[in-house]
Amino acid sequence: MKWTKVDILELEKFYRRNLINSLLGFKPALLIGTSNNEGQQNLALFSQVFHVGATPPLIGVLFRPDSVDRHTLNNIRETGVFTINQVKKGMEEQAHQTSARYANHVSEFEAVGLSPELSGDFIAPFVKESVLKIACSFVQENVLEVNGTIMIIGAIEWIEIDENAVMVDGFVDHVALQNLCAVGLDAYYEPQKLVRFTYAKPDIKLQTLPI
Amino acid sequence: MKWTKVDILELEKFYRRNLINSLLGFKPALLIGTSNNEGQQNLALFSQVFHVGATPPLIGVLFRPDSVDRHTLNNIRETGVFTINQVKKGMEEQAHQTSARYANHVSEFEAVGLSPELSGDFIAPFVKESVLKIACSFVQENVLEVNGTIMIIGAIEWIEIDENAVMVDGFVDHVALQNLCAVGLDAYYEPQKLVRFTYAKPDIKLQTLPI
C-alpha cells in the first residue's frame, strides 16, 4: 500500500494521527517527574526522549506546542530540573493514565497511584516503582521553527539503577529490568532478546556478544 | 546503584558509552538510504529518529558530529532526499554491518547484501527487503550548540507498507511486520504485544483496544 503526502493529508484526522505516530516503530516508555517551586508535583508519559551525547551525558525531550505536557515544560522552566523514569511491566496502565488532562492542582502521582520519591533537595520527584531513574538539569531550549515543537536538552545529574542489570561492559539489560517500549500514543510492548553484535568493521564477520 | 555526573565522567570510556547509550531503553531500528548526485548509494543504521509532527508529517534524525554517518548527512545536503526503512527480523546482521566505516566509494547495499530499490526519479534508494519504507525530503537543519549534534528535519513524501499491517484506525502493527527495536549501539530485540489503551481521561477507567 502506498500513501503519498497528499493522500496522508486527506486521511481522517485520527487515522492520520495513529498512522504517522506509529510509523517509526518502537520507542521507550518513560515518565517525566517535575514540580513547581511550591512543591506541586507533576508526572507525564513521554516517548520522544533521545540520547544527545555521552561525554558529558545529555538527553533531549520533545514537547508538542499544543500538548498536555505544558505542566511538565513549565515546571522545567521554573525549577531547572526533571526526572526520567523507565516504565516497567505492571506500571503500563498507571503510566498511560498520566496522559489524561488533569487540572493544574492535581498530582498525577496521586491520581494514578504511583509513589513520588524525593532525593535530598532535588525538587523534581522520581517514581518509586521505577527501576531505572535519571535526574536531569535543564541545559537549553530550542524551538523547531517548522511546527513549533519545543526541544529541551537536559544534562544527567545522576542515575539510579539495579546493579544486577548493568553488564560488565556498562550495557543496561532492560529485559532483566522488565522495562517496556511503546508504539504511537497508546500501545505497549514487552521486548525479548534477539542478538547483540560486536563493533562492525569492513570485511570482518560480526560476532555475537552476551545479551 | 547510583552514579553521579562526576562518577559517570570518571568511568572507562567504552563502559560510559555503553551505559549512557543504553540508558533510555528501546529505540527503533532503521536504515537510512541516500545517494549522491552521481548515483553513489549509501545505507546506514540509525536509531535516533523521531516523530516531529503529523500535520504535515515530519520526522527528525540526529547525527553525531564526529560519526560515520557523514556520508548520509552529506548526501542529504547534496540531493535533499533520503529514505527510512524499518529493520525486520532476519535483517539485523546486515543492518548492523552497515555501521562499519566503509570507504566513500563503497555502497553498503553491496557490502552487506541488501538490495537497493529505486522509485521513479527519486534518487535516494529504498531497502527492498524492508516492509515499511518512508520517502523523505529535507526541510531544515539545526545544530545543537551544546555538543554539535546535527538535527535534520524531513517531510514525509510517501509511505509504502503492507496494508494488512495497518489496523482499521491507522495504527501500524509492527509485530505483524516483524520489525525489531534496538538498545544502545549493538543490541536488537523482538517486541511482543502487551496492551493498547483508550485515550486517557481524568477519573475514567482505561479500556483496552485491539493490539
Interface residues (C-beta under 8 A of the other chain):
Chain A: M1 K2 W3 T4 K5 D7 I8 L9 L11 K13 F14 Y15 R16 R17 N18 L19 I20 N21 S22 L23 L24 G25 F26 K27 P28 A29 L30 Q48 V49 F50 H51 V52 G53 A54 T55 P56 P57 L58 I59 G60 L62 R64 I84 Q86 K89 E92 E93 H96 Q97 T98 S99 A100 R101 Y102 A103 V106 A111 L132 I134 V139 Q140 N142 L144 E145 V146 N147 T149 I153 A155 I156 E157 W158 I159 E160 I161 D162 E163 V166 M167 D169 G170 F171 V172 H174 V175 N179 L180 C181 V183 G184 L185 D186 A187 Y188 Y189 E190 P191 Q192 K193 L194 V195 R196 F197 T198 Y199 A200 K201 P202 I204 L206 L209 I211
Chain B: M1 K2 W3 T4 K5 D7 I8 L9 L11 K13 F14 Y15 R16 R17 N18 L19 I20 N21 S22 L23 L24 G25 F26 K27 P28 A29 L30 Q48 V49 F50 H51 V52 G53 A54 T55 P56 P57 L58 I59 G60 L62 R64 I84 Q86 K89 E92 E93 H96 Q97 T98 S99 A100 R101 Y102 A103 V106 A111 L132 I134 V139 Q140 N142 L144 E145 V146 N147 T149 I153 A155 I156 E157 W158 I159 E160 I161 D162 E163 V166 M167 D169 G170 F171 V172 H174 V175 N179 L180 C181 V183 G184 D186 A187 Y188 Y189 E190 P191 Q192 K193 L194 V195 R196 F197 T198 Y199 A200 K201 P202 I204 L206 L209 I211
